[in-house]
Amino acid sequence: MKKVIYCLPLVIFLLAACNEKNQSSGQQISKPLSGDTVFEIGNEIRCIFQDSKNNLWFATNGEGAFRYDGKTILNFTDKHGLCNNFVWKIEEDKSGNIWLKTRDAVCYFDGQKFTTVEPVKNADPVFNQNQVNENLLVEYYYIKKKPVKIPLPKNSPLKDEPLTRFRYDIYSSCKDKNGRLWFGTCTAGVCVYDGKTYSWLNYEELGAPVRSIFEDKNGNIWIGNNGNGLFKYDGKSLINFTKEHHLDNPDFLKTMVGKEGTLARVWSITDDKDGNLWIGTIDAGVWKYDTHPNGSAGRGERLTNYTTQNGLGSNFIWTIFRDKNDCLWFGTDGSGVYTLDDKTFKRFTGKTK
């Protein structure tokens, strides 16, 4: 069996000479980047993202955003112009602007400063989805530095008991290889937009908050929600993957008490370079779904659970991210960022070897 190493990348970046003064003229070519230099990322990580310049961004719950360029960690907060310190999502548009969705507002960073923008809320429900970036900013897409809020139709076939005013709030989104847009909601389930029509998946167990949607290399759509677990949709049929593997927690939606060793509260889904799925839960650590544990197709599958016993600082995993070097990053709720070296998790501090 081939051993796969998920290592902390030794990313080397050249610092742009334009940040230095021209010695002959004394002219400042560009303003120094604002932000506080720190030595560690915050503890409550909500999103991890790598931009086109290979900088890693970390969104936190109350400590603003952090940017790591391979050498230095900068912390951006409201004192630097960030619209709110509770950051939930980070993406990049085609012009290189970094967009941040926060608890109270949306803003973008152009490399020098943050600009807060008012989203377009009453947009035409029919729009060209091919103009949407590969990754949406949860419930927004962008048009010329203007975020546009996705106007989902409020006609979900799922029951809403008890009724909630957040029913149609979008909690997760995904653009698949065919250009279709997928939206996971609070309690209305999952809606798909193909550029002409919106369609809801009529599956009652999707009625719990949908925290993640991911397309694997074979075109299957994986859906994770808070309570009923992980679902797989192949374009024709939808199955509850969690129940099939007897990893559900049937009492959670009644008691709101999590349980270790389960796959009922799924917050994040991604894959590695070999196509294995990595699933982050908010109460039971990380699960790896290896469909080819013996290195060849058709020879079985395996689920492995990683927890604090394997080096994680917390079993509350908010996000998992695969960078351009195929290294996996794990953002926890309370214990910062971790990377994985084979089967050992190590806390990321920004210090390279």
KEBA-628665 format. One record per residue (C-alpha): residue number from 1; x, y, z. Coordinates in Angstrom, 1 decimal, always signed. Layout:
<recs>
num->NUM&c1->X&c2->Y&c3->Z
...
</recs>
This chain:
<recs>
num->1&c1->+0.0&c2->+0.0&c3->+0.0
num->2&c1->+1.4&c2->+3.3&c3->-1.0
num->3&c1->+2.0&c2->+5.8&c3->+1.8
num->4&c1->+0.5&c2->+9.2&c3->+1.2
num->5&c1->+2.0&c2->+12.1&c3->+3.1
num->6&c1->-0.1&c2->+15.3&c3->+3.8
num->7&c1->+2.7&c2->+17.7&c3->+4.7
num->8&c1->+2.9&c2->+21.3&c3->+5.8
num->9&c1->+4.1&c2->+23.0&c3->+2.6
num->10&c1->+7.4&c2->+24.9&c3->+2.6
num->11&c1->+6.0&c2->+27.7&c3->+0.5
num->12&c1->+8.6&c2->+30.1&c3->-0.7
num->13&c1->+7.5&c2->+33.5&c3->-2.0
num->14&c1->+9.5&c2->+36.4&c3->-3.4
num->15&c1->+8.7&c2->+39.6&c3->-1.6
num->16&c1->+7.9&c2->+42.2&c3->-4.3
num->17&c1->+10.6&c2->+44.9&c3->-4.7
num->18&c1->+8.0&c2->+47.5&c3->-5.3
num->19&c1->+7.5&c2->+47.6&c3->-1.5
num->20&c1->+10.9&c2->+49.1&c3->-1.1
num->21&c1->+12.0&c2->+52.7&c3->-1.7
num->22&c1->+13.7&c2->+53.7&c3->-4.9
num->23&c1->+17.1&c2->+54.5&c3->-3.5
num->24&c1->+18.0&c2->+56.9&c3->-6.4
num->25&c1->+14.9&c2->+59.0&c3->-6.2
num->26&c1->+13.7&c2->+58.4&c3->-2.7
num->27&c1->+10.2&c2->+57.8&c3->-4.2
num->28&c1->+7.9&c2->+55.4&c3->-2.4
num->29&c1->+6.7&c2->+53.0&c3->-5.2
num->30&c1->+3.8&c2->+51.6&c3->-3.2
num->31&c1->+2.3&c2->+51.8&c3->+0.2
num->32&c1->+3.3&c2->+49.2&c3->+2.8
num->33&c1->+0.5&c2->+46.6&c3->+3.4
num->34&c1->-1.5&c2->+47.4&c3->+6.5
num->35&c1->-2.1&c2->+44.7&c3->+9.1
num->36&c1->-0.6&c2->+43.5&c3->+12.3
num->37&c1->+2.3&c2->+41.0&c3->+12.1
num->38&c1->+1.6&c2->+38.1&c3->+14.5
num->39&c1->+3.1&c2->+34.7&c3->+15.1
num->40&c1->+0.0&c2->+32.5&c3->+15.3
num->41&c1->-3.4&c2->+32.1&c3->+13.6
num->42&c1->-6.6&c2->+32.7&c3->+15.7
num->43&c1->-8.3&c2->+29.8&c3->+17.5
num->44&c1->-11.8&c2->+29.7&c3->+15.9
num->45&c1->-11.3&c2->+29.1&c3->+12.2
num->46&c1->-14.4&c2->+29.4&c3->+10.0
num->47&c1->-12.8&c2->+29.2&c3->+6.5
num->48&c1->-9.4&c2->+28.6&c3->+4.8
num->49&c1->-8.6&c2->+29.9&c3->+1.3
num->50&c1->-5.6&c2->+30.2&c3->-1.0
num->51&c1->-5.5&c2->+33.1&c3->-3.4
num->52&c1->-3.9&c2->+33.3&c3->-6.9
num->53&c1->-0.7&c2->+34.6&c3->-5.3
num->54&c1->-0.5&c2->+31.5&c3->-3.1
num->55&c1->-1.3&c2->+33.4&c3->+0.1
num->56&c1->-3.3&c2->+31.4&c3->+2.6
num->57&c1->-6.2&c2->+33.2&c3->+4.2
num->58&c1->-7.9&c2->+32.2&c3->+7.5
num->59&c1->-11.3&c2->+33.5&c3->+8.5
num->60&c1->-12.0&c2->+33.6&c3->+12.2
num->61&c1->-14.9&c2->+34.0&c3->+14.5
num->62&c1->-14.1&c2->+37.3&c3->+16.2
num->63&c1->-10.4&c2->+37.8&c3->+15.4
num->64&c1->-10.8&c2->+39.1&c3->+11.8
num->65&c1->-8.8&c2->+37.5&c3->+9.0
num->66&c1->-5.2&c2->+36.2&c3->+8.9
num->67&c1->-3.0&c2->+36.1&c3->+5.8
num->68&c1->+0.1&c2->+33.9&c3->+5.5
num->69&c1->+2.5&c2->+34.4&c3->+2.6
num->70&c1->+4.9&c2->+31.6&c3->+3.5
num->71&c1->+7.0&c2->+33.7&c3->+5.9
num->72&c1->+4.8&c2->+36.3&c3->+7.7
num->73&c1->+1.3&c2->+36.1&c3->+9.2
num->74&c1->-0.7&c2->+39.3&c3->+9.0
num->75&c1->-3.9&c2->+39.9&c3->+11.0
num->76&c1->-6.5&c2->+42.2&c3->+9.6
num->77&c1->-9.3&c2->+43.5&c3->+11.8
num->78&c1->-11.8&c2->+46.3&c3->+11.8
num->79&c1->-9.1&c2->+48.7&c3->+12.8
num->80&c1->-7.5&c2->+48.1&c3->+9.3
num->81&c1->-10.8&c2->+48.6&c3->+7.5
num->82&c1->-12.3&c2->+45.1&c3->+7.6
num->83&c1->-16.0&c2->+45.4&c3->+7.8
num->84&c1->-16.4&c2->+43.0&c3->+10.7
num->85&c1->-14.2&c2->+40.8&c3->+12.8
num->86&c1->-16.5&c2->+37.8&c3->+12.5
num->87&c1->-15.5&c2->+36.4&c3->+9.1
num->88&c1->-17.4&c2->+33.4&c3->+7.7
num->89&c1->-16.1&c2->+33.0&c3->+4.1
num->90&c1->-13.3&c2->+34.2&c3->+1.9
num->91&c1->-13.0&c2->+34.0&c3->-1.9
num->92&c1->-11.3&c2->+35.7&c3->-4.8
num->93&c1->-12.7&c2->+37.2&c3->-8.0
num->94&c1->-11.2&c2->+37.1&c3->-11.5
num->95&c1->-9.5&c2->+40.5&c3->-10.9
num->96&c1->-7.7&c2->+39.3&c3->-7.8
num->97&c1->-9.8&c2->+41.1&c3->-5.2
num->98&c1->-10.3&c2->+39.1&c3->-2.0
num->99&c1->-13.9&c2->+39.0&c3->-0.9
num->100&c1->-14.9&c2->+38.5&c3->+2.7
num->101&c1->-18.4&c2->+37.6&c3->+3.9
num->102&c1->-18.7&c2->+38.6&c3->+7.6
num->103&c1->-21.5&c2->+38.5&c3->+10.1
num->104&c1->-22.7&c2->+42.0&c3->+9.3
num->105&c1->-21.4&c2->+43.0&c3->+5.9
num->106&c1->-19.5&c2->+42.1&c3->+2.7
num->107&c1->-16.2&c2->+43.7&c3->+1.8
num->108&c1->-13.3&c2->+43.1&c3->-0.6
num->109&c1->-9.5&c2->+43.7&c3->-0.3
num->110&c1->-7.7&c2->+45.0&c3->-3.3
num->111&c1->-4.2&c2->+44.4&c3->-2.0
num->112&c1->-4.0&c2->+47.7&c3->-0.1
num->113&c1->-7.3&c2->+48.5&c3->+1.5
num->114&c1->-10.7&c2->+47.0&c3->+2.4
num->115&c1->-13.9&c2->+48.4&c3->+0.8
num->116&c1->-17.3&c2->+47.6&c3->+2.3
num->117&c1->-20.1&c2->+47.2&c3->-0.4
num->118&c1->-23.8&c2->+47.0&c3->-0.2
num->119&c1->-25.1&c2->+43.8&c3->-1.8
num->120&c1->-27.7&c2->+43.9&c3->-4.6
num->121&c1->-30.7&c2->+42.2&c3->-2.8
num->122&c1->-33.5&c2->+42.4&c3->-5.3
num->123&c1->-31.7&c2->+40.8&c3->-8.3
num->124&c1->-33.3&c2->+39.1&c3->-11.3
num->125&c1->-33.7&c2->+35.4&c3->-10.2
num->126&c1->-32.7&c2->+34.3&c3->-13.7
num->127&c1->-29.0&c2->+35.1&c3->-14.4
num->128&c1->-26.1&c2->+33.6&c3->-16.4
num->129&c1->-24.5&c2->+31.1&c3->-14.0
num->130&c1->-21.5&c2->+30.8&c3->-16.3
num->131&c1->-20.3&c2->+34.2&c3->-15.2
num->132&c1->-20.3&c2->+33.1&c3->-11.6
num->133&c1->-16.8&c2->+32.3&c3->-10.2
num->134&c1->-16.0&c2->+28.7&c3->-9.5
num->135&c1->-16.6&c2->+29.3&c3->-5.8
num->136&c1->-19.5&c2->+31.6&c3->-4.7
num->137&c1->-19.3&c2->+33.7&c3->-1.6
num->138&c1->-22.0&c2->+31.5&c3->+0.1
num->139&c1->-25.2&c2->+33.3&c3->-1.1
num->140&c1->-23.5&c2->+35.9&c3->-3.3
num->141&c1->-21.9&c2->+36.2&c3->-6.7
num->142&c1->-20.1&c2->+39.3&c3->-8.0
num->143&c1->-20.7&c2->+41.7&c3->-10.9
num->144&c1->-18.1&c2->+44.5&c3->-11.2
num->145&c1->-17.3&c2->+44.7&c3->-7.5
num->146&c1->-20.9&c2->+44.4&c3->-6.6
num->147&c1->-22.1&c2->+41.3&c3->-4.6
num->148&c1->-25.4&c2->+40.0&c3->-5.8
num->149&c1->-27.6&c2->+38.0&c3->-3.4
num->150&c1->-29.0&c2->+34.8&c3->-4.8
num->151&c1->-32.8&c2->+35.0&c3->-4.9
num->152&c1->-33.9&c2->+31.5&c3->-4.1
num->153&c1->-37.5&c2->+30.7&c3->-4.8
num->154&c1->-39.4&c2->+30.0&c3->-1.6
num->155&c1->-41.2&c2->+26.9&c3->-2.7
num->156&c1->-39.3&c2->+24.1&c3->-1.0
num->157&c1->-41.3&c2->+20.8&c3->-0.9
num->158&c1->-39.9&c2->+20.0&c3->+2.6
num->159&c1->-41.9&c2->+20.5&c3->+5.8
num->160&c1->-40.8&c2->+23.2&c3->+8.2
num->161&c1->-41.5&c2->+22.1&c3->+11.7
num->162&c1->-41.1&c2->+24.2&c3->+13.7
num->163&c1->-41.4&c2->+27.2&c3->+11.3
num->164&c1->-38.3&c2->+29.3&c3->+11.2
num->165&c1->-37.6&c2->+32.7&c3->+9.8
num->166&c1->-34.2&c2->+31.5&c3->+8.6
num->167&c1->-35.7&c2->+28.7&c3->+6.6
num->168&c1->-34.3&c2->+29.9&c3->+3.2
num->169&c1->-31.1&c2->+31.3&c3->+4.4
num->170&c1->-28.2&c2->+29.9&c3->+2.3
num->171&c1->-25.6&c2->+28.2&c3->+4.5
num->172&c1->-23.4&c2->+26.6&c3->+1.7
num->173&c1->-23.0&c2->+26.7&c3->-2.0
num->174&c1->-21.1&c2->+25.0&c3->-4.8
num->175&c1->-20.7&c2->+25.3&c3->-8.6
num->176&c1->-20.3&c2->+21.9&c3->-10.3
num->177&c1->-18.4&c2->+20.9&c3->-13.4
num->178&c1->-21.5&c2->+21.4&c3->-15.6
num->179&c1->-22.0&c2->+24.9&c3->-14.3
num->180&c1->-25.0&c2->+24.2&c3->-12.1
num->181&c1->-25.2&c2->+26.0&c3->-8.8
num->182&c1->-26.0&c2->+24.2&c3->-5.6
num->183&c1->-27.4&c2->+25.9&c3->-2.5
num->184&c1->-27.8&c2->+24.4&c3->+1.0
num->185&c1->-30.2&c2->+26.2&c3->+3.2
num->186&c1->-31.2&c2->+26.4&c3->+6.9
num->187&c1->-34.2&c2->+24.1&c3->+6.8
num->188&c1->-35.6&c2->+24.2&c3->+3.2
num->189&c1->-33.1&c2->+21.6&c3->+1.9
num->190&c1->-31.0&c2->+21.8&c3->-1.2
num->191&c1->-31.8&c2->+23.9&c3->-4.4
num->192&c1->-30.1&c2->+23.5&c3->-7.8
num->193&c1->-30.0&c2->+26.3&c3->-10.4
num->194&c1->-29.1&c2->+25.4&c3->-14.1
num->195&c1->-29.3&c2->+28.9&c3->-15.6
num->196&c1->-33.0&c2->+28.7&c3->-16.3
num->197&c1->-34.8&c2->+27.0&c3->-13.5
num->198&c1->-34.4&c2->+26.3&c3->-9.8
num->199&c1->-35.1&c2->+22.7&c3->-8.6
num->200&c1->-35.4&c2->+21.4&c3->-5.0
num->201&c1->-34.2&c2->+18.0&c3->-3.9
num->202&c1->-37.3&c2->+16.4&c3->-2.4
num->203&c1->-35.7&c2->+14.4&c3->+0.4
num->204&c1->-37.0&c2->+15.1&c3->+3.9
num->205&c1->-33.8&c2->+14.4&c3->+5.8
num->206&c1->-32.1&c2->+17.3&c3->+4.0
num->207&c1->-34.3&c2->+19.6&c3->+6.1
num->208&c1->-31.6&c2->+20.1&c3->+8.8
num->209&c1->-29.1&c2->+23.0&c3->+8.2
num->210&c1->-27.0&c2->+22.1&c3->+5.2
num->211&c1->-23.4&c2->+23.1&c3->+6.1
num->212&c1->-21.5&c2->+21.8&c3->+3.1
num->213&c1->-21.8&c2->+20.8&c3->-0.6
num->214&c1->-19.0&c2->+19.2&c3->-2.5
num->215&c1->-18.5&c2->+17.6&c3->-6.0
num->216&c1->-16.1&c2->+14.7&c3->-6.2
num->217&c1->-13.9&c2->+13.8&c3->-9.2
num->218&c1->-16.6&c2->+11.4&c3->-10.5
num->219&c1->-19.3&c2->+14.1&c3->-10.5
num->220&c1->-21.1&c2->+12.9&c3->-7.4
num->221&c1->-22.5&c2->+15.6&c3->-5.1
num->222&c1->-21.9&c2->+15.2&c3->-1.4
num->223&c1->-24.1&c2->+17.0&c3->+1.0
num->224&c1->-23.5&c2->+17.4&c3->+4.8
num->225&c1->-26.0&c2->+18.7&c3->+7.2
num->226&c1->-26.3&c2->+19.3&c3->+10.9
num->227&c1->-28.1&c2->+16.3&c3->+12.3
num->228&c1->-28.9&c2->+13.8&c3->+9.6
num->229&c1->-25.3&c2->+13.4&c3->+8.3
num->230&c1->-23.7&c2->+12.9&c3->+4.9
num->231&c1->-25.6&c2->+12.4&c3->+1.7
num->232&c1->-24.5&c2->+11.2&c3->-1.8
num->233&c1->-26.3&c2->+12.2&c3->-4.9
num->234&c1->-25.2&c2->+10.7&c3->-8.2
num->235&c1->-27.6&c2->+12.7&c3->-10.4
num->236&c1->-30.4&c2->+10.0&c3->-10.2
num->237&c1->-30.7&c2->+8.8&c3->-6.6
num->238&c1->-29.8&c2->+10.3&c3->-3.2
num->239&c1->-28.7&c2->+8.1&c3->-0.3
num->240&c1->-28.0&c2->+8.8&c3->+3.3
num->241&c1->-24.3&c2->+7.7&c3->+3.5
num->242&c1->-24.2&c2->+8.1&c3->+7.3
num->243&c1->-27.1&c2->+5.7&c3->+7.9
num->244&c1->-25.8&c2->+3.2&c3->+5.4
num->245&c1->-22.6&c2->+3.0&c3->+7.5
num->246&c1->-24.5&c2->+3.0&c3->+10.8
num->247&c1->-22.9&c2->+6.2&c3->+12.0
num->248&c1->-26.0&c2->+8.3&c3->+12.7
num->249&c1->-27.0&c2->+9.9&c3->+15.9
num->250&c1->-30.9&c2->+9.7&c3->+15.8
num->251&c1->-31.3&c2->+11.5&c3->+19.1
num->252&c1->-29.4&c2->+14.7&c3->+18.1
num->253&c1->-32.3&c2->+16.6&c3->+16.5
num->254&c1->-34.3&c2->+16.0&c3->+19.7
num->255&c1->-31.6&c2->+16.5&c3->+22.4
num->256&c1->-29.1&c2->+18.7&c3->+20.5
num->257&c1->-26.3&c2->+16.7&c3->+22.1
num->258&c1->-23.5&c2->+15.5&c3->+19.8
num->259&c1->-21.8&c2->+12.2&c3->+20.0
num->260&c1->-18.3&c2->+11.0&c3->+19.3
num->261&c1->-17.9&c2->+8.2&c3->+16.8
num->262&c1->-20.7&c2->+9.4&c3->+14.6
num->263&c1->-21.0&c2->+11.1&c3->+11.2
num->264&c1->-24.2&c2->+13.0&c3->+11.9
num->265&c1->-23.1&c2->+16.7&c3->+12.1
num->266&c1->-21.1&c2->+17.4&c3->+8.9
num->267&c1->-19.6&c2->+20.9&c3->+8.5
num->268&c1->-17.0&c2->+20.5&c3->+5.7
num->269&c1->-16.2&c2->+18.1&c3->+2.8
num->270&c1->-13.2&c2->+18.0&c3->+0.5
num->271&c1->-11.0&c2->+15.5&c3->-1.2
num->272&c1->-7.3&c2->+14.8&c3->-1.4
num->273&c1->-5.2&c2->+14.3&c3->-4.6
num->274&c1->-6.1&c2->+10.5&c3->-4.6
num->275&c1->-9.8&c2->+11.2&c3->-4.6
num->276&c1->-10.4&c2->+10.2&c3->-1.0
num->277&c1->-13.0&c2->+12.2&c3->+0.8
num->278&c1->-12.2&c2->+14.1&c3->+4.0
num->279&c1->-15.3&c2->+15.0&c3->+6.2
num->280&c1->-15.2&c2->+17.4&c3->+9.1
num->281&c1->-17.7&c2->+17.1&c3->+11.8
num->282&c1->-18.6&c2->+19.5&c3->+14.6
num->283&c1->-18.5&c2->+16.9&c3->+17.4
num->284&c1->-16.6&c2->+13.8&c3->+16.2
num->285&c1->-13.4&c2->+15.0&c3->+14.6
num->286&c1->-12.4&c2->+14.2&c3->+11.0
num->287&c1->-13.5&c2->+11.2&c3->+8.9
num->288&c1->-11.5&c2->+9.9&c3->+5.8
num->289&c1->-13.5&c2->+7.9&c3->+3.3
num->290&c1->-11.0&c2->+5.8&c3->+1.3
num->291&c1->-12.8&c2->+4.0&c3->-1.6
num->292&c1->-9.6&c2->+2.2&c3->-2.7
num->293&c1->-7.7&c2->+1.3&c3->+0.4
num->294&c1->-5.7&c2->-1.4&c3->-1.4
num->295&c1->-4.7&c2->+1.0&c3->-4.2
num->296&c1->-7.0&c2->-0.4&c3->-7.0
num->297&c1->-10.6&c2->+0.1&c3->-7.8
num->298&c1->-13.2&c2->-2.5&c3->-6.8
num->299&c1->-11.3&c2->-3.8&c3->-3.8
num->300&c1->-13.3&c2->-2.4&c3->-1.0
num->301&c1->-13.7&c2->+0.9&c3->+0.9
num->302&c1->-12.7&c2->+2.2&c3->+4.3
num->303&c1->-13.8&c2->+4.8&c3->+6.8
num->304&c1->-11.2&c2->+6.2&c3->+9.3
num->305&c1->-12.0&c2->+8.5&c3->+12.2
num->306&c1->-9.4&c2->+11.0&c3->+13.4
num->307&c1->-9.9&c2->+12.8&c3->+16.7
num->308&c1->-7.9&c2->+14.4&c3->+19.5
num->309&c1->-6.3&c2->+11.0&c3->+20.1
num->310&c1->-4.5&c2->+11.5&c3->+16.7
num->311&c1->-3.2&c2->+15.0&c3->+17.6
num->312&c1->-6.1&c2->+17.2&c3->+16.8
num->313&c1->-6.6&c2->+19.9&c3->+19.4
num->314&c1->-10.4&c2->+19.7&c3->+19.1
num->315&c1->-13.0&c2->+17.4&c3->+17.7
num->316&c1->-14.9&c2->+20.4&c3->+16.5
num->317&c1->-13.9&c2->+20.8&c3->+12.9
num->318&c1->-15.3&c2->+23.8&c3->+11.0
num->319&c1->-13.5&c2->+23.6&c3->+7.7
num->320&c1->-11.1&c2->+21.4&c3->+5.7
num->321&c1->-9.1&c2->+22.8&c3->+2.8
num->322&c1->-6.7&c2->+21.3&c3->+0.2
num->323&c1->-4.1&c2->+23.8&c3->-1.1
num->324&c1->-2.3&c2->+23.9&c3->-4.4
num->325&c1->+0.4&c2->+21.6&c3->-3.1
num->326&c1->-2.2&c2->+19.0&c3->-2.2
num->327&c1->-1.7&c2->+19.6&c3->+1.5
num->328&c1->-4.7&c2->+19.4&c3->+3.8
num->329&c1->-5.5&c2->+22.1&c3->+6.4
num->330&c1->-8.0&c2->+21.7&c3->+9.2
num->331&c1->-9.7&c2->+24.6&c3->+10.9
num->332&c1->-11.1&c2->+23.9&c3->+14.3
num->333&c1->-13.6&c2->+25.6&c3->+16.5
num->334&c1->-11.4&c2->+26.7&c3->+19.4
num->335&c1->-7.9&c2->+25.1&c3->+18.8
num->336&c1->-6.6&c2->+26.9&c3->+15.7
num->337&c1->-5.3&c2->+25.3&c3->+12.4
num->338&c1->-3.8&c2->+21.9&c3->+11.9
num->339&c1->-2.0&c2->+20.1&c3->+9.1
num->340&c1->-1.6&c2->+16.4&c3->+8.6
num->341&c1->+1.6&c2->+14.4&c3->+8.2
num->342&c1->+0.6&c2->+10.9&c3->+7.4
num->343&c1->-1.6&c2->+10.1&c3->+10.4
num->344&c1->-0.3&c2->+12.8&c3->+12.8
num->345&c1->-2.0&c2->+16.2&c3->+13.1
num->346&c1->+0.2&c2->+19.1&c3->+14.0
num->347&c1->-0.8&c2->+22.6&c3->+15.0
num->348&c1->+0.2&c2->+25.3&c3->+12.5
num->349&c1->+2.2&c2->+28.2&c3->+13.9
num->350&c1->+3.7&c2->+29.8&c3->+10.8
num->351&c1->+7.2&c2->+28.6&c3->+11.7
num->352&c1->+8.8&c2->+26.6&c3->+8.9
num->353&c1->+11.5&c2->+24.1&c3->+9.5
</recs>
